[in-house]
Amino acid sequence: MSVQAVIPVKPLGRALGRLAAVLAPGERRDLQAAMLADLLEACRGCAALAGTLVVTSDGAAGEMAQGFGARVLPDHAPPQGMNAAVSIGRADAARRGLRALVLTADLPLTRPEDLAAVVAAAPAPGVVLVPSRDGTGTNALLLDPADAMPTRLGPDSRARHTALVRERGLALTELALPRIALDVDTPADLAPIAAGAHGWSRTWEVCVRHGLAERLAVGTAP
C-alpha cells in the first residue's frame, strides 16, 4: 500500500511561540515558512511517497504547498489544533487506500532518504514512530492503515502514542533518525542551524538574512 505524507500547518505567524523572546513576529513567520518549504522539498524528492497532503487554513501556506506539488485541504475553521488537522489528512488517506505518514511542520533538516527509511520500516499493518531529540515527542508517525489510531501530538506524545499502540494491539517500530528528530521549538534547537552546522537550507538562509546566529549565541531579543 502506498504512503501519503500528511502535514498539519498552523497559520503562518501563529507558530513558534517559544521563540518569541528572541525573534520578532515577522521573523517567526519567515522561519515557519522556510521550515515548511524545506520539509515539502524533502517530501517531493522522496520516491517512496505517493504524494503529500497539507492541511491548513492559511492561504499562503496552501499556495506554497501547491508550489511543491502537494495537495491542500482546508483545516477546521477556526483551527482546532494539530490532531484535529491530522484527522482530516488521515481520513483523506484512508479514502484513497493509502497509508499516512504524519509529519510535524518544523523539521527543516529532513531529507528524502529519511522519509524513505520510515516507509521501509513500516510493519504491515502497524505503526512507525520517530521520536523527537529529547525522547518525549513524536516528529513522524506512519500509520498502516491510515485510520489505525488517532494522533496525540503535543507534550509527551511518544508515551501517549505508545499507549495507544498497545491498546489497539498494533505492531510498533521506533526509529532514531537524527535529522527528523530535530524539531525547532526553542532557541537551542535553532542555534546550530543558524550557525550553519547542518549546511544549506532555506531555514539557514532565513537565519542569515535576519542575523539570528549572533543573536541566538548571546540570547538577545529582537
SVG drawing of the C-alpha trace seen along z (x, -y; Angstrom):
<svg xmlns="http://www.w3.org/2000/svg" viewBox="-15 -44 44 51">
<polyline fill="none" stroke="black" stroke-width="0.4" points="0.0,0.0 1.3,-3.4 2.0,-6.2 0.8,-9.8 2.6,-12.4 0.2,-14.4 1.5,-17.7 -0.7,-19.9 0.3,-23.6 -0.7,-26.3 -1.4,-29.8 1.9,-31.4 3.0,-33.6 1.0,-31.8 3.6,-29.1 6.9,-29.2 5.7,-30.9 8.6,-29.6 10.9,-31.7 9.1,-35.0 11.8,-36.1 14.4,-36.2 12.5,-36.5 10.1,-39.3 6.7,-38.2 7.9,-38.7 11.0,-36.7 9.0,-33.8 6.7,-33.9 9.7,-33.8 11.2,-30.9 8.0,-28.9 7.6,-29.3 11.2,-28.3 11.0,-25.2 7.8,-24.2 9.4,-24.7 12.4,-22.6 10.1,-19.7 8.0,-20.0 11.1,-19.7 12.2,-16.6 8.7,-15.1 8.7,-16.0 12.1,-14.3 11.1,-11.0 10.1,-8.4 8.7,-6.2 5.8,-8.7 2.8,-8.6 2.1,-12.3 1.9,-14.9 -1.1,-16.5 -1.0,-19.8 -3.9,-20.6 -4.1,-24.3 -6.4,-27.3 -3.7,-29.6 -3.9,-30.6 -0.2,-31.5 0.9,-28.2 -1.5,-26.4 -0.1,-28.2 3.4,-27.3 2.4,-23.6 0.9,-23.5 4.1,-25.0 5.9,-22.0 3.4,-19.6 1.4,-18.9 -2.4,-18.7 -4.1,-21.0 -7.2,-20.5 -8.7,-23.2 -8.3,-22.9 -11.2,-23.4 -12.4,-26.9 -11.4,-28.1 -8.4,-25.6 -8.8,-23.1 -5.2,-22.0 -2.7,-19.7 -4.5,-16.5 -7.8,-17.7 -6.0,-18.8 -4.2,-15.4 -7.6,-13.6 -8.6,-15.4 -5.5,-14.1 -5.8,-10.6 -9.4,-10.4 -8.3,-11.5 -5.6,-8.9 -7.9,-6.2 -10.5,-7.1 -7.7,-6.8 -6.5,-3.4 -3.1,-5.0 -1.1,-4.7 -0.4,-8.0 2.9,-9.4 2.2,-12.2 4.9,-14.9 5.1,-18.0 5.9,-21.1 9.0,-22.1 11.5,-19.5 13.9,-21.6 16.7,-19.0 14.6,-16.2 15.9,-14.6 14.2,-12.3 16.2,-9.3 15.0,-9.9 11.4,-9.7 12.2,-6.6 13.7,-4.9 10.4,-5.5 8.4,-4.0 10.8,-1.0 10.5,-0.2 6.7,0.0 5.1,3.2 2.0,4.2 -0.2,3.3 1.3,1.3 3.0,-2.0 6.4,-3.5 7.3,-6.3 10.3,-8.7 10.7,-10.4 11.9,-13.9 15.5,-14.6 14.6,-14.8 12.8,-11.5 9.4,-12.7 7.8,-13.9 6.7,-12.4 8.1,-14.0 6.9,-11.4 4.3,-8.7 3.5,-6.2 0.1,-4.6 -0.9,-1.5 -3.8,-1.7 -4.2,-5.5 -7.1,-5.1 -5.3,-2.6 -5.4,-5.1 -5.8,-8.8 -2.8,-11.0 -1.8,-12.6 0.7,-15.2 1.7,-17.6 3.5,-17.2 4.6,-13.6 3.2,-12.4 5.7,-9.5 4.3,-7.9 0.7,-8.6 1.2,-7.1 2.9,-4.1 0.0,-3.5 -2.5,-3.8 -0.5,-1.2 -0.7,1.2 -4.4,0.6 -5.1,1.4 -2.8,4.4 -0.7,2.8 2.9,3.6 5.3,0.8 8.7,-0.1 10.6,-3.0 13.3,-4.6 16.0,-7.0 16.6,-9.4 18.6,-12.4 17.5,-14.8 13.8,-14.1 14.4,-14.2 15.3,-17.9 12.1,-19.9 12.5,-23.6 10.8,-24.7 13.5,-26.7 16.5,-28.9 18.7,-26.0 17.1,-23.9 17.6,-26.8 21.1,-27.9 23.1,-25.1 21.0,-25.6 21.6,-29.3 25.3,-28.8 25.5,-26.7 26.3,-23.4 23.9,-21.5 24.7,-23.1 22.5,-24.9 18.7,-25.0 16.0,-27.6 15.8,-27.8 19.5,-28.6 19.0,-31.3 16.3,-33.0 18.6,-32.8 21.4,-34.5 19.1,-37.2 17.9,-38.1 21.3,-37.8 20.0,-35.1 23.2,-33.3 24.8,-36.2 21.6,-36.9 21.0,-33.3 24.6,-33.0 24.1,-35.8 20.3,-35.4 19.4,-38.9 15.8,-39.9 14.7,-41.3"/>
</svg>
